[in-house]
Amino acid sequence: MMLAHSLAVPLMVTWGDYLWQQGRMRGLISSLREGSHGMGGWRVEAAERAWRELVQRGLREGEIVVSGAD
């Protein structure tokens, strides 16, 4: 997971679907359609506080869990 290399927030691969969905809903992940010259891509905000809060909320609400080594 490339995001895990960009933040000091510990992330688990198993959280990928949750992080993608929540990141898109909160504007932390956006499409690079405009000006991409036919090459798609995604912009991911390295807003550490926002990602930390998203992870904390997911853990608190049981959307994601800490499991064995990832």
NORDANOR-V275312 format. One record per pair of residues at least 6 apart in sequence whose ideal C-beta (glycine too) atoms are under 8 Angstrom apart, sorted by sequence separation. I is the first residue (numbers start at 1). J is the second residue. D is the distance in Angstrom with one decimal. If there is no record, write none. Layout:
I & J & D
I & J & D
//
This chain:
4 & 10 & 7.6
22 & 28 & 7.8
23 & 29 & 4.0
24 & 30 & 7.7
57 & 63 & 7.7
58 & 64 & 4.1
59 & 65 & 7.3
4 & 11 & 4.2
33 & 40 & 7.0
59 & 66 & 7.2
3 & 11 & 6.2
11 & 19 & 6.9
32 & 40 & 6.9
20 & 29 & 6.7
31 & 40 & 7.4
32 & 41 & 4.1
55 & 64 & 7.2
1 & 11 & 5.9
31 & 41 & 7.7
32 & 42 & 6.3
31 & 42 & 6.3
32 & 43 & 5.6
1 & 13 & 5.5
30 & 42 & 7.0
31 & 43 & 7.7
29 & 42 & 5.8
30 & 43 & 5.0
29 & 43 & 7.2
1 & 16 & 6.2
29 & 44 & 5.3
3 & 19 & 6.9
28 & 44 & 6.7
29 & 45 & 7.5
28 & 45 & 4.6
27 & 45 & 7.5
28 & 47 & 6.3
23 & 44 & 7.1
28 & 50 & 5.9
28 & 51 & 6.9
26 & 50 & 6.8
28 & 54 & 7.5
23 & 51 & 7.8
26 & 54 & 6.9
23 & 54 & 7.2
19 & 51 & 7.8
22 & 54 & 5.3
19 & 54 & 7.1
19 & 55 & 7.8
22 & 58 & 7.1
6 & 44 & 7.4
7 & 46 & 6.4
9 & 48 & 6.1
6 & 46 & 5.0
8 & 48 & 6.3
11 & 51 & 8.0
15 & 55 & 7.4
18 & 58 & 5.6
3 & 44 & 6.1
7 & 48 & 5.2
2 & 44 & 7.8
9 & 51 & 5.2
9 & 52 & 4.8
15 & 58 & 7.1
7 & 51 & 5.6
11 & 55 & 7.1
18 & 63 & 5.4
9 & 55 & 6.0
18 & 64 & 5.0
3 & 51 & 7.4
15 & 64 & 4.6
14 & 64 & 7.5
12 & 64 & 7.5
14 & 67 & 6.6
12 & 66 & 7.0
12 & 67 & 7.3
14 & 70 & 6.2
13 & 70 & 5.1
12 & 70 & 4.2
//
